[in-house]
Each structure stands twice: as structure tokens, then as C-alpha cells.
């Protein structure tokens, strides 16, 4: 469900920015993917995974917002997209859906930091937390909100980023 929860989080941000819409349920997301012809009817009610491409379809369908996708062929290439990611945050002010293959857990990029030595870190929100956190500090301590240095991403995994074009 991490892809669905990440989509829901980004939808919440879009609703706040655009002052329209509702956060879709997982079932609503699955129904939209069937309606637009991306998935078969059997996805409804299933635990089938979805990723960055499906996220772009949902943002387009619900908010009439196109997204652009960035494919990163290996975790060791994350830093090669620093300028694009930083530009997105400065011009769009949005959140980024991140999915991968070997690193199959969808996550959300909420910030970027480039150190003086040009090492890139991404602020990642992991949607796998269950329940109600006692504080933001609890999420940080348990690793659900964390700065990931560029060398912490899996070299063997590709990553796809979905960047909704808000403005």
C-alpha cells in the first residue's frame, strides 16, 4: 500500500494548493486506473502494487495536472538529477513520488540538500508507518522521516520519480 499512501499524501498537498478535490481512497485510485484503461478490473480490491507512472495518471485524472517522470537507472545516479530535483522544489514547491524496482518501497521526496562537497541528500518520507505518531520526533527516530545521502540508495535498483506540474 505504500504507493497508494504516497499518492494520497501528494493528493492532500495538491488539494491544499489548488483548493479543490478530495483525497481518494485506495479503492478510488484503483477504480480510476481501471476507468482510464491502465489496469484490469481485477486490481479493484487487490493488493497489487502501483508506482510512479500510475501516480501521474491519478494526478492528471483528479486534478488535471500533468506530471513529468524522471528515470534514474541506478541508485548511484541519484546525484545526477540534483539540479532537476532542486529546480522542481524551487519552481513548483511540490512533493515527489519515488518508486523503484529492487528498492520496491514507494516513498516521497520532500526536500533536497546539496552539501559544500556536492554530496546530495534527499529528505524522504516513508509511508509505512501505521497508527498515529505521538510526535514528529517519533517518526524521525523510527526512520520514517529521514535524510538519505546519495550513497544510501541501492545501486542495483532503478528509481522513477513522478513530479506533478502544479504551476
C-alpha positions in Angstrom: 0.0 0.0 0.0 3.0 2.4 0.1 2.3 3.6 -3.5 -1.3 4.3 -2.6 -0.4 6.2 0.6 2.2 8.2 -1.2 -0.3 9.2 -3.8 -2.8 10.1 -1.1 -0.2 12.3 0.6 0.6 14.1 -2.6 -3.1 14.5 -3.3 -3.5 16.1 0.1 -0.8 18.6 -0.8 -2.5 19.3 -4.2 -5.9 19.8 -2.6 -4.3 22.4 -0.3 -2.5 24.2 -3.1 -5.4 24.1 -5.6 -8.3 24.4 -3.1 -10.2 21.6 -4.9 -10.8 17.9 -4.7 -10.7 15.2 -2.1 -8.1 12.6 -1.1 -9.0 9.4 -2.9 -9.4 6.1 -1.1 -7.3 3.2 -2.3 -10.4 1.8 -3.9 -11.0 5.1 -5.7 -7.4 5.1 -7.0 -7.9 1.5 -8.3 -11.2 2.4 -9.9 -9.6 5.4 -11.7 -6.8 3.2 -13.1 -9.4 0.8 -14.4 -11.6 3.6 -15.8 -8.7 5.1 -17.8 -7.7 1.7 -19.2 -4.4 1.3 -17.4 -5.3 -1.7 -15.2 -7.8 -4.6 -15.4 -10.9 -4.8 -13.3 -9.1 -7.3 -11.1 -7.0 -4.6 -9.5 -10.0 -3.3 -7.5 -9.8 -4.6 -4.0 -6.4 -6.2 -4.7 -3.0 -5.6 -3.1 -1.4 -5.0 -6.5 1.4 -2.5 -6.4 1.5 0.7 -8.3 4.3 3.2 -9.0 5.3 6.5 -10.4 3.5 6.1 -13.8 0.2 5.3 -12.1 0.7 8.3 -9.8 1.0 10.5 -12.8 -2.3 9.2 -14.2 -4.1 9.8 -10.9 -2.8 13.4 -10.6 -3.9 14.1 -14.2 -7.3 12.5 -13.8 -8.2 14.0 -10.4 -6.6 17.5 -10.7 -6.0 17.9 -14.5 -2.3 18.3 -13.7 0.3 16.7 -15.9 3.4 15.2 -14.3 6.8 14.5 -15.7 8.7 11.4 -15.0 12.4 11.1 -14.3 14.0 7.7 -14.7 17.2 7.1 -12.8 18.8 3.9 -14.0 20.7 3.2 -10.7 20.8 4.5 -7.1 24.3 5.6 -7.8 23.0 8.1 -10.3 20.7 9.9 -7.9 23.1 12.9 -7.7 23.0 13.3 -11.5 19.4 14.6 -11.1 20.2 17.1 -8.3 19.6 20.1 -10.5 16.3 18.8 -11.8 15.0 17.9 -8.3 16.2 21.2 -6.8 14.6 23.2 -9.7 11.3 21.4 -9.1 11.2 22.3 -5.5 12.1 26.0 -6.2 9.6 26.4 -9.1 6.8 24.0 -8.3 7.0 23.7 -4.5 5.5 20.2 -4.6 6.3 16.7 -3.4 7.8 14.0 -5.5 6.7 10.4 -5.7 9.6 8.0 -5.8 9.4 4.3 -6.8 11.9 1.7 -7.7 12.4 -1.9 -8.6 14.9 -3.7 -6.2 14.0 -0.9 -3.8 10.4 -1.6 -4.3 9.0 0.6 -1.5 7.4 3.8 -2.8 8.4 6.9 -0.9 8.0 10.7 -1.1 10.8 13.2 -1.6 10.0 16.3 0.4 13.4 18.1 0.2 16.9 18.2 -1.2 20.2 19.3 0.3 23.5 19.7 -1.6 26.4 20.0 0.7 29.6 22.1 0.1 31.3 18.9 -1.2 28.4 18.5 -3.8 27.1 15.4 -2.0 23.3 15.2 -2.4 20.8 14.2 0.3 17.1 13.8 -0.2 14.5 14.2 2.6 12.4 11.1 2.4 9.0 10.3 4.0 8.4 6.6 4.2 4.6 5.9 4.1 4.9 2.6 6.0 4.2 4.0 9.5 1.0 2.6 10.9 -1.1 4.3 13.6 -0.9 7.8 15.0 2.5 9.1 15.9 3.0 10.7 19.3 5.2 13.4 17.7 7.2 14.2 14.6 10.2 13.2 16.6 8.9 9.6 16.8 8.7 9.4 13.0 12.3 10.7 12.8 13.6 8.4 15.5 12.0 5.4 13.8 13.3 6.3 10.4 10.0 7.2 8.7 11.3 10.7 8.0 15.0 10.7 7.2 17.7 12.4 5.1 19.1 9.8 2.7 22.6 10.5 1.4 23.1 9.8 -2.3 25.1 6.7 -1.5 22.3 5.1 0.6 20.1 4.4 -2.5 20.5 0.9 -3.9 23.0 0.7 -6.8 21.1 -2.3 -8.1 17.8 -0.5 -8.2 16.4 1.9 -10.8 14.2 4.7 -9.5 11.3 6.5 -11.2 10.3 10.0 -9.9 6.9 11.5 -10.6 6.8 15.3 -10.4 3.3 16.8 -10.6 3.4 20.2 -12.5 1.5 22.4 -10.2 2.2 25.8 -11.7 
